[in-house]
Amino acid sequence: MRVAIRVRPGASRTRVGGRYGDALVVALQARAVDGAATEAALAALADALGVRRRHVALVTGATSRDKVVEVDDTATRGDAAARVAELLDA
């Protein structure tokens, strides 16, 4: 399953939830330096979805705030779409 995310680096705390257009917002304490924010965003999304980090992969947007990630559906037992919908409304 592919998920569009909008990364907001430099936030006061890391959190996943909310909507930016059609994308899921991932606010991070990490700064956008040397890919730290991208890695932190993938880890935060994996944690929010209840999967291991290795089940979340970056598809596009390595240097952009707008990213598309692939979540392994088999790891989420088909529950990822429902969880993403909940997070979008948070």
N, CA, C and O of each residue as an XYZ file, in Angstrom:
360
protein
N       0.845     -1.169      0.000
C       0.000      0.000      0.000
C       0.893      1.235      0.000
O       1.857      1.307      0.762
N       0.579      2.191     -0.842
C       1.342      3.437     -0.893
C       0.620      4.537     -0.116
O      -0.604      4.666     -0.166
N       1.424      5.324      0.603
C       0.891      6.400      1.428
C       1.674      7.674      1.126
O       2.905      7.674      1.156
N       0.958      8.758      0.834
C       1.594     10.064      0.653
C       1.737     10.707      2.020
O       0.787     10.744      2.801
N       2.932     11.215      2.306
C       3.149     11.892      3.589
C       3.737     13.274      3.350
O       4.397     13.519      2.340
N       3.490     14.164      4.287
C       4.071     15.507      4.290
C       4.891     15.613      5.561
O       4.347     15.519      6.661
N       6.190     15.807      5.423
C       7.098     15.857      6.563
C       7.257     17.296      7.026
O       7.455     18.203      6.218
N       7.169     17.493      8.334
C       7.388     18.807      8.947
C       8.541     18.685      9.942
O       8.319     18.408     11.121
N       9.768     18.890      9.469
C      10.926     18.761     10.369
C      11.016     19.931     11.339
O      10.489     21.012     11.077
N      11.687     19.703     12.456
C      11.915     20.764     13.431
C      10.738     21.038     14.337
O      10.665     22.113     14.933
N       9.814     20.103     14.460
C       8.655     20.282     15.344
C       9.089     20.123     16.801
O      10.172     19.608     17.079
N       8.258     20.559     17.708
C       8.598     20.449     19.129
C       8.570     18.998     19.610
O       9.255     18.640     20.568
N       7.766     18.162     18.930
C       7.746     16.733     19.258
C       7.379     15.957     17.999
O       6.781     16.502     17.071
N       7.740     14.694     17.979
C       7.422     13.831     16.847
C       6.005     13.307     17.005
O       5.633     12.796     18.062
N       5.211     13.440     15.930
C       3.853     12.906     15.951
C       3.383     12.653     14.526
O       3.810     13.321     13.584
N       2.505     11.684     14.391
C       1.931     11.332     13.100
C       0.430     11.532     13.203
O      -0.228     10.966     14.076
N      -0.104     12.346     12.297
C      -1.546     12.583     12.304
C      -1.887     13.912     11.692
O      -1.107     14.862     11.759
N      -3.035     13.974     11.106
C      -3.480     15.187     10.453
C      -3.348     15.066      8.946
O      -2.810     14.094      8.415
N      -3.853     16.073      8.291
C      -3.935     16.043      6.836
C      -3.313     17.301      6.248
O      -3.496     18.400      6.771
N      -2.583     17.128      5.164
C      -2.074     18.223      4.357
C      -2.478     17.888      2.931
O      -1.779     17.137      2.250
N      -3.594     18.434      2.473
C      -4.154     18.005      1.191
C      -4.622     16.568      1.336
O      -5.478     16.263      2.167
N      -4.057     15.694      0.525
C      -4.375     14.266      0.626
C      -3.299     13.493      1.375
O      -3.393     12.271      1.500
N      -2.285     14.182      1.873
C      -1.144     13.520      2.500
C      -1.288     13.475      4.025
O      -1.915     14.341      4.635
N      -0.699     12.460      4.605
C      -0.637     12.289      6.048
C       0.528     13.119      6.582
O       1.629     13.049      6.035
N       0.313     13.895      7.628
C       1.347     14.751      8.194
C       2.189     13.965      9.201
O       1.666     13.286     10.084
N       3.508     14.080      9.041
C       4.453     13.480      9.975
C       5.338     14.619     10.486
O       6.232     15.081      9.777
N       5.086     15.071     11.722
C       5.871     16.136     12.340
C       7.032     15.501     13.097
O       6.849     14.522     13.821
N       8.230     16.065     12.926
C       9.438     15.462     13.483
C      10.271     16.461     14.260
O      10.337     17.641     13.916
N      10.906     15.968     15.314
C      11.891     16.787     16.014
C      13.171     16.890     15.195
O      13.884     17.889     15.284
N      13.465     15.876     14.408
C      14.697     15.838     13.614
C      14.712     16.962     12.590
O      13.674     17.335     12.041
N      15.881     17.487     12.345
C      16.080     18.521     11.329
C      16.313     17.875      9.970
O      16.705     16.711      9.885
N      16.073     18.627      8.924
C      16.253     18.133      7.561
C      17.716     18.271      7.143
O      18.055     19.096      6.293
N      18.569     17.460      7.746
C      20.004     17.499      7.449
C      20.480     16.077      7.153
O      20.292     15.171      7.965
N      21.088     15.891      6.001
C      21.685     14.607      5.617
C      20.714     13.435      5.720
O      21.111     12.339      6.115
N      19.467     13.647      5.376
C      18.492     12.564      5.361
C      17.953     12.152      6.718
O      17.207     11.178      6.817
N      18.320     12.879      7.764
C      17.864     12.518      9.116
C      16.343     12.618      9.232
O      15.716     11.773      9.871
N      15.753     13.626      8.630
C      14.301     13.792      8.719
C      13.577     12.687      7.953
O      12.537     12.203      8.402
N      14.108     12.291      6.819
C      13.484     11.210      6.049
C      13.502      9.907      6.833
O      12.485      9.219      6.918
N      14.639      9.569      7.400
C      14.745      8.334      8.176
C      13.841      8.391      9.404
O      13.189      7.403      9.739
N      13.797      9.531     10.072
C      12.938      9.687     11.242
C      11.463      9.597     10.850
O      10.659      9.047     11.602
N      11.100     10.129      9.685
C       9.717     10.066      9.215
C       9.290      8.625      8.949
O       8.181      8.227      9.306
N      10.165      7.853      8.328
C       9.844      6.457      8.049
C       9.705      5.665      9.347
O       8.817      4.822      9.474
N      10.579      5.936     10.301
C      10.506      5.250     11.597
C       9.231      5.639     12.352
O       8.578      4.781     12.947
N       8.876      6.922     12.329
C       7.670      7.382     13.024
C       6.413      6.795     12.386
O       5.479      6.407     13.088
N       6.393      6.732     11.058
C       5.235      6.151     10.377
C       5.115      4.664     10.694
O       4.016      4.173     10.949
N       6.221      3.954     10.681
C       6.203      2.524     11.015
C       5.660      2.322     12.425
O       4.839      1.435     12.659
N       6.118      3.141     13.353
C       5.651      3.041     14.735
C       4.148      3.326     14.833
O       3.424      2.624     15.539
N       3.687      4.355     14.122
C       2.267      4.714     14.163
C       1.383      3.624     13.561
O       0.239      3.444     13.978
N       1.916      2.903     12.583
C       1.150      1.836     11.946
C       1.319      0.496     12.648
O       0.631     -0.472     12.326
N       2.236      0.446     13.603
C       2.444     -0.782     14.353
C       3.207     -1.847     13.599
O       2.983     -3.041     13.803
N       4.118     -1.419     12.719
C       4.948     -2.368     11.971
C       6.419     -2.053     12.221
O       6.761     -0.997     12.752
N       7.273     -2.978     11.832
C       8.709     -2.739     11.951
C       9.153     -1.761     10.878
O       8.521     -1.639      9.829
N      10.236     -1.074     11.151
C      10.757     -0.073     10.217
C      11.049     -0.674      8.844
O      10.866     -0.004      7.828
N      11.495     -1.909      8.803
C      11.858     -2.530      7.523
C      10.648     -2.758      6.613
O      10.822     -3.051      5.431
N       9.437     -2.630      7.136
C       8.234     -2.813      6.339
C       7.740     -1.506      5.713
O       6.700     -1.488      5.056
N       8.479     -0.423      5.915
C       8.139      0.875      5.342
C       9.314      1.333      4.490
O      10.435      1.448      4.985
N       9.060      1.597      3.198
C      10.132      1.975      2.280
C       9.780      3.261      1.540
O       8.629      3.478      1.164
N      10.771      4.096      1.341
C      10.598      5.336      0.593
C      10.496      5.021     -0.891
O      11.324      4.285     -1.428
N       9.485      5.573     -1.560
C       9.315      5.384     -2.994
C       9.822      6.622     -3.728
O      10.656      6.514     -4.627
N       9.322      7.794     -3.350
C       9.767      9.047     -3.965
C       9.865     10.130     -2.903
O       9.238     10.041     -1.848
N      10.667     11.166     -3.198
C      10.736     12.337     -2.341
C      11.861     12.335     -1.334
O      11.688     12.851     -0.230
N      12.999     11.778     -1.670
C      14.113     11.687     -0.724
C      14.529     13.047     -0.175
O      14.903     13.150      0.993
N      14.472     14.089     -0.998
C      14.903     15.410     -0.550
C      13.761     16.412     -0.466
O      13.995     17.616     -0.355
N      12.538     15.925     -0.519
C      11.360     16.782     -0.505
C      10.574     16.587      0.784
O      10.705     15.559      1.448
N       9.769     17.562      1.132
C       8.869     17.395      2.277
C       7.697     16.488      1.920
O       7.108     15.851      2.793
N       7.365     16.434      0.635
C       6.301     15.554      0.162
C       6.927     14.240     -0.286
O       7.783     14.222     -1.171
N       6.500     13.146      0.325
C       7.078     11.831      0.053
C       5.974     10.814     -0.186
O       4.837     10.994      0.251
N       6.321      9.758     -0.874
C       5.438      8.610     -1.033
C       6.189      7.416     -0.477
O       7.342      7.171     -0.832
N       5.529      6.680      0.395
C       6.146      5.508      1.009
C       5.305      4.274      0.707
O       4.096      4.361      0.491
N       5.960      3.147      0.699
C       5.308      1.861      0.495
C       5.293      1.132      1.828
O       6.331      0.970      2.469
N       4.098      0.690      2.244
C       3.945     -0.074      3.475
C       3.604     -1.505      3.085
O       2.668     -1.739      2.320
N       4.354     -2.449      3.604
C       4.131     -3.858      3.315
C       2.801     -4.301      3.919
O       2.658     -4.361      5.140
N       1.827     -4.611      3.061
C       0.483     -4.998      3.519
C       0.485     -6.290      4.322
O      -0.334     -6.458      5.226
N       1.390     -7.198      4.005
C       1.409     -8.468      4.727
C       1.819     -8.265      6.182
O       1.396     -9.017      7.059
N       2.644     -7.247      6.438
C       3.093     -6.972      7.807
C       1.985     -6.364      8.659
O       1.987     -6.513      9.881
N       1.042     -5.683      8.020
C      -0.013     -5.008      8.769
C      -1.284     -5.829      8.880
O      -2.258     -5.396      9.498
N      -1.278     -7.008      8.285
C      -2.451     -7.884      8.287
C      -3.682     -7.184      7.698
O      -4.808     -7.407      8.142
N      -3.447     -6.334      6.692
C      -4.545     -5.641      6.019
C      -5.145     -4.500      6.809
O      -6.156     -3.934      6.393
N      -4.557     -4.149      7.928
C      -5.099     -3.131      8.820
C      -4.531     -1.737      8.537
O      -4.988     -0.759      9.128
N      -3.551     -1.632      7.651
C      -2.861     -0.358      7.421
C      -3.797      0.714      6.864
O      -3.734      1.864      7.298
N      -4.646      0.369      5.931
C      -5.535      1.357      5.321
C      -6.465      1.982      6.358
O      -6.698      3.190      6.335
N      -6.988      1.177      7.251
C      -7.863      1.695      8.304
C      -7.089      2.588      9.264
O      -7.595      3.623      9.699
N      -5.880      2.196      9.592
C      -5.059      2.992     10.523
C      -4.665      4.314      9.885
O      -4.677      5.344     10.558
N      -4.315      4.311      8.602
C      -3.964      5.554      7.908
C      -5.173      6.485      7.879
O      -5.027      7.690      8.083
N      -6.358      5.946      7.631
C      -7.587      6.764      7.634
C      -7.804      7.400      8.999
O      -8.193      8.565      9.080
N      -7.558      6.653     10.073
C      -7.686      7.213     11.427
C      -6.687      8.335     11.641
O      -7.036      9.376     12.198
N      -5.450      8.140     11.206
C      -4.407      9.136     11.398
C      -4.680     10.391     10.580
O      -4.374     11.495     11.031
N      -5.243     10.245      9.403
C      -5.582     11.411      8.579
C      -6.617     12.287      9.271
O      -6.588     13.510      9.138
N      -7.517     11.675      9.997
C      -8.579     12.426     10.685
C      -8.163     12.936     12.062
O      -8.904     13.684     12.700
N      -6.975     12.532     12.519
C      -6.515     12.933     13.862
C      -6.110     14.384     13.891
O      -5.700     14.889     14.935
